[in-house]
Amino acid sequence: MPHRHSSIREGVQLGLIVATSIWAWLALVDAAAGEPFRTFTVLGGVVPFTILHYLLCLVYGVIAVSAVHRAAREPSLLIAAAFVFFIVEFAFAMLTALLAQVGLGELAWIRILGGNLVGAALTFVLLSRKHSLREELRRAEAEEQQ
């Protein structure tokens, strides 16, 4: 019997992995800078930040997996999802620039943008393991050219 993909289950797993990796990145960078949990404090406190961070990453995970599953049926959706991904990355770069000015200083780039890149890389690797993203991109490009 073929394996059936569940967007919710896979998305929650992805979201938890991404959230934990980014959280650990932030904690490690803060500790290495000699400022334990400074990022968490600047962003509202350890507990409020952690709760909001995990909720947002769970939503992110479910949306990312849902988009990949849907792209299997509508390949052009993968191109749209990639475009949205780049817009989100740009927004994180702008947020990092803002946070560098209002509390996190020069290390904001390593803390925020670095953590975001860790999460993005993990997302790509984990989704690529379960789904043929390259093949879906090729199909989407072929569909666009028709």
C-alpha positions in Angstrom: 0.0 0.0 0.0 1.5 3.4 -1.0 2.5 5.8 1.8 0.1 8.6 2.2 1.4 12.0 3.1 -0.3 14.1 5.8 0.3 17.8 5.5 -0.6 18.4 9.1 1.5 15.6 10.6 4.5 16.3 8.3 4.1 20.1 8.8 4.0 19.8 12.6 7.1 17.6 12.5 8.9 20.1 10.2 7.8 23.0 12.3 9.0 21.5 15.6 12.4 20.6 14.1 12.8 24.1 12.5 11.7 25.8 15.7 14.0 23.8 17.9 17.0 24.4 15.6 16.4 28.1 15.4 15.8 28.4 19.2 19.0 26.4 19.9 20.9 28.6 17.4 19.8 31.8 19.1 20.6 30.4 22.6 24.1 29.3 21.4 24.9 32.6 19.7 23.8 34.5 22.8 25.8 32.2 25.1 28.9 32.5 22.9 28.6 36.3 22.9 28.5 36.2 26.7 24.9 37.5 26.7 22.7 34.4 27.6 19.1 34.7 26.4 19.6 38.4 25.3 17.8 37.8 22.0 14.8 36.2 23.8 14.7 39.1 26.3 14.8 41.8 23.6 12.0 39.9 21.7 9.7 39.8 24.7 11.1 37.3 27.2 12.1 33.7 27.1 8.7 32.1 27.7 6.6 34.5 25.5 9.2 34.4 22.7 9.4 30.6 22.8 5.6 30.1 22.7 5.2 32.5 19.8 8.2 31.2 18.0 7.0 27.6 18.2 3.5 28.5 17.1 4.7 30.5 14.1 7.1 27.7 13.1 4.3 25.1 13.3 2.2 27.2 11.0 5.2 27.7 8.7 5.8 23.9 8.6 2.2 23.1 7.8 2.0 25.7 5.1 5.3 24.6 3.6 4.4 20.9 3.5 0.9 21.7 2.2 2.4 23.8 -0.6 4.7 20.9 -1.6 1.9 18.4 -1.5 -0.3 20.6 -3.6 2.5 21.2 -6.0 2.5 17.5 -6.8 -0.9 18.1 -8.4 -0.3 21.6 -9.6 3.4 22.0 -10.4 3.3 25.8 -11.0 2.4 26.3 -7.3 5.9 25.4 -6.4 7.2 28.4 -8.3 4.7 30.6 -6.4 5.8 29.0 -3.1 9.5 29.7 -4.0 8.6 33.3 -4.7 6.8 33.7 -1.4 9.8 32.0 0.3 12.1 34.7 -1.1 9.8 37.5 0.0 9.8 36.0 3.6 13.6 35.8 3.5 13.7 39.5 2.5 11.3 40.4 5.3 13.7 38.7 7.8 16.6 40.7 6.4 14.6 43.9 7.0 13.6 42.7 10.5 17.3 42.0 11.2 18.3 45.4 10.1 15.6 46.9 12.4 16.6 44.7 15.4 20.3 45.6 14.9 19.3 49.2 15.6 16.9 48.7 18.5 18.5 46.2 20.9 20.5 43.4 19.4 23.4 45.4 17.9 25.7 44.1 15.2 25.2 40.5 16.3 21.6 40.7 15.1 22.7 39.5 11.7 24.3 36.4 13.2 21.4 35.8 15.6 18.3 36.5 13.5 19.4 36.1 9.9 21.7 33.2 10.8 18.9 31.4 12.6 16.5 32.1 9.8 19.0 30.6 7.3 19.5 27.5 9.5 15.7 27.1 9.5 15.4 27.6 5.7 18.2 25.1 5.0 16.7 22.5 7.3 13.3 23.0 5.6 14.8 22.5 2.2 16.8 19.4 3.3 13.8 17.8 5.1 11.3 18.5 2.3 13.8 17.2 -0.3 14.2 13.9 1.5 10.5 13.1 1.4 9.5 14.9 -1.8 11.1 15.1 -5.2 11.3 18.9 -5.3 13.7 19.0 -8.3 11.3 16.9 -10.4 8.3 19.1 -9.3 10.3 22.3 -10.2 11.1 20.8 -13.7 7.4 20.0 -14.2 6.5 23.5 -13.1 8.9 25.1 -15.5 7.7 22.9 -18.3 4.1 23.8 -17.5 5.0 27.5 -17.5 6.6 27.2 -21.0 3.5 25.7 -22.5 
